[in-house]
Amino acid sequence: MKKILIIKHGSLGDIIFSLQSMFSVKNKYIDSSIDILTEKKYVNFFLKSKIFDNIIIDDRKNFIFQTIILLFSLSKNKYELIIDLQNSQRTSFYNLFFRIFSRSKISSSRNFSHSRYKIPSQGSETVMEGLSNQLKLIDIKNIGDINYNWLKIDIIEKSKKPIALFLPGVSKAGIYKQWQPNKFAQIANYYEKKGFKICVLGTKEDLDSCLPIIENCKDVINEIDKSPPEVIYSYALMSSIIFSNDTGPGHIAALAKKNIVWLANDNDISKANLPKGKHIYKILDNSVKNISADRVINFIKENNL
């Protein structure tokens, strides 16, 4: 396979879930030219990864004419293999187009692919496991642990104290899976009294979620609206403990392989999204809103976190 195209759009969390599969493709076809079709907002992120030879912008505008022009342009590249890691209704249409107008072999879990992975019921595997299983059908093996230090940057703010990192924000669409900010503040207070330095990260939209921590702790590293993926990952590397909702920044922090406590709904979505591993701790309930701060503190004590 001399020319390969990977398709991946979606949320920040979706991008993080697919990284291991992308590196697995690179490992299998190390001498091949590998391009990615993705959104403009992820260009700098993928440039840092050095996985891809070319990054092609597809912001998924709902203009059929523009989309068809893009696909015709891609078909001229004569990709031998197209790997659909988005697996959406939209990419099902892309698959159909490439079946008609190219000779590319297509890997996907959607219609019109040559090698189709049949996704089991939601919650029976994580998203990362599903993408790995999809690639196994075309003889691409999961390469396992990956070094993500290409995301690491120098952090000016240093602390002689151990750092407890908090990611209490969620998107507007994800408000149903947000643990209450005042409860995050209670946990931050608990760690501050234990001698930890408290750090909060997020976008400017996350400020309201972080204010209870900022206002109730004495000395907080506040990186709100200054938290691109590189900052999140680098602070996570410096942290002794991380607390997060099921959200994109949390999944970036998890790449640092430090102790991370996920506060989430106990449902199939969480089972699909939340990672597994040595440093992963989960506190779940039918509704994340029902999890009390006392329950979290007891969990912390029981697990020596």
N, C-alpha and C positions, 0 to 999 in steps of 0.2 A: 504494500500500500504506500505509494509515493505521495499522494495528496489526500488529506483527511479534513473533513469539516465537522466541528462539534457545535451543536445548537444548545444554547442555554440562556434563558431570560429569567425573570422572576424577582422575588424579594432577595434581600441580602442573605437571609437564612438559606434560601434555595441555592444561592451561589456557593455558600459554605458547604452545604450538603454534597455538592457535586465535585468539590475540589479533589478529593481522593480518587474519584473515577477519572478526572482529567489527567492527574499525574500518572495513573495506571496506563492510560492510553499513550502518554508520552514515553513511559518506560518500555512499553511494547514496541512502539514505532519511533525509536529515538532518532533515526536518520530520515524520517519522513517530514514533509511539510504539513504542519497542523494549523488550521485556522479556526477561529471561533466566531460565531454569529451571536451577538449579545447586545445589550443596551449601552448607550453612551456613558451612563453614570458608572459603569464598571471598567471603563477603558484603563484608567490608571492602575486599578487593582490588578488587572490581568497583565499589564505591562510589567509590573513588579514580579509577578510569578514566573515570567520567562518560559511559560509553557508553550506559547503560541507564536507562530511566525507572522500571522496577520490577524488583526482584530477588525471585524466587519460590523458596522452599526446597524442594528435593527430595533428601533424604538417601538415597534408594533403599533404603528399608526393604523387607524381603521380605514385607510384608503386603499381599496383593493388594487387600483391601478398602480400605486407606488409599490405595493407588495409584490405584484407580478413582475414589475420592472426589476426589483431587487433579486427575485428568484431566477429570472432569465440571466441576469448578470452572473449570479453564482453558478448557474449551470455551465457557463462558458469556462469555468475553472477546471472542469472535468475531474471532479473529486471521485476517487475510487471508493471511498467509504464515507458515509455520513452517519454520525452518531447523534441521535436526538436525546439529549439528557433533560429536555424540558417536558416532553411527553404530555403535551396539552392538545386541546381541540384544534388550536391554531397550527401546531406543528404537524398534526394529522393531515391538514391541507398541504403543508410544505412537502410531506412525504409523497402525497399523491402527485404533486407537481414534478418532483424529481423522478418518480417512477415513469412518468410520461415523457419528460424532456431531458433525461440524462440516463447514463448507464451506471450510476452510482449504486452501490449496495447500501442498504439503509438498516440501521439498528435502532429500534424504538419499542415502546410498549403500546404504541398507537397503531391505527389502521395503516395499511399500504406499505408497511416495512417488509423487508426481506427476512430479517431475523427479529421476530416479535417476542418480547418478554411479557408474559401474562402476569399482571400484578395481582397478588393475593389480596384478601380482604384487608382493609385499612387497619393498621395496628398490629398485624401479624409479623411485620418486619419494619425496620426503620427505613427512612428514605435512602440513606447511604447504603444499607444492605440491599435494597431494591435495585439501585443503580449498579452496584457491584454484580448482582445476579444477572442483570441485563447484559453486562459486558462479558460475563462468562460464556454466554451463548455464541460470542464471536471470538472466543479463545483469548480474552484479555483478562489476566489475573489481577486481583487486588494486591497492590504492592505493600500494603500494611502501613506501618508508621511513616509519617512524612515530616521532614524538617520544614517548619513554617517560618524560619527566622528571616526569610526575605521580607517579612512584614515588620521586622524589628527595627525600631528607631531609637535614638538616644533620647531619654527623658530628662529634661533639665531639673524638674522637681524631684528631689531625693528625700528619703526619709530613713532615719536610723531606726524607727519603729517598724514592726511588721505592718503590712498594709492589708486592710479589708476593703475589697472593691465591691461597689454596689451599682447595679444596672436596673433601676426600678421603672424605667420608661417602657412604653409600648406604642405602637402605631394606633391611630384612631380606630382602625378596623380590628385591632387586637385587644381592645379594652376589656373584653370578656375574660381574657386570660391574664389580667394584671392583678398581682397581689397588692393590697392597699399600701400606698406610699407611707402612711403613718406607721404601719407595721414594719416596713423596711427601716424607718427611723428608730424604732425601738431596738431592732437588732444592731443597728449602727451604734447606738448608745451603749449597748451591752459590750460590744467590741472595743469601743473607746475606753470604757472603764477597765478593760483587760489590758490596756496599754497599746492598742492598735491605732494606726493612722487611718482615717477614713477617706476613701476616694469615691467620687461619683462621676460617671461618664454618661454622655448621651447627646442628642441633638437639642436645638433650642426648643423644640416641641416637648422635650422631656423635662424642661425646667420645673414645671408645676409638680411633677412626680418626685423630683429631687429636693424641692424646697424643704419638706419636713426634716430631711437629713441635714441639710445646710443650716437650717435655723436651730436645730436641737443639738448639734454637736459643736464642740468648741473650736476645732481646727480641722477643716475639711479641704482636701485637694479637689477643687472644683474645675472640671474640664468640660462643662456643658457647652455645647456648640463648638467644641474644639476636639472632637472625638471621631476622626476618620478611623477606618479599620486598623491602620498602623498604630495609632495611639491606644486603641482598645487592647490590641494584642500585646503591646509593649508594657502597658500597666498591668495586664494580667500576668505577664512573666514575673513582675516584681511583687505580685500579691501572694499572701499566704492563704487567703480564702476569698471566694467570689460568691455573690448572691445575685440571682437573675430570674426574671420571668422567662417564659419560652419566647425569645425574641432574637432578632438577627445579631445585635451586639453581644448577647450572651453566647451565641454559637461561635462568634469570633474569639471571645475570651476563652472558650473551652479548648481552642486549638493550643493554648499554652500548657495544657495538661497539668494545671494546678487544681487544688480542691475547689470544686464548684457545687453549690447547692441550688438546685432548680426548684422553684415554687410554681406549681402548675396544676391544671385540671387533670383529673384522672379519667382520661378518655382516649379514644383511638388516635386522635390527632397528636396528643402528647407522646403516645407510644411510638408513633411514626417519626416524630421530630426530635425527641430528646436522645442524646447519644448514650452509649454504654461505655464503661471503662473503669479503670482503677480509681480515678479521682472524681468520679461522677456520683453525686448524692441527689436523691429526689424526695421531695415532700409533696405528696399529691392528695387531692380530695375531690369529691364529686364537683365541687366548686372551689376554685382556689381562694375565693373570698372567705371560705369557712375556716381556713388555716389560721390558727391564732399565733401571736408572737410567742406566747409561752410554749406552745408545741414546738416551735422552731428552736427556741433556746434549749429545751430539753433534748431535742435531737442533736444539737451542737454538743452538749455535754456527753451524751451517750456515745457519740462517735469521735470524741476528742478533737473537734475541729477548731 
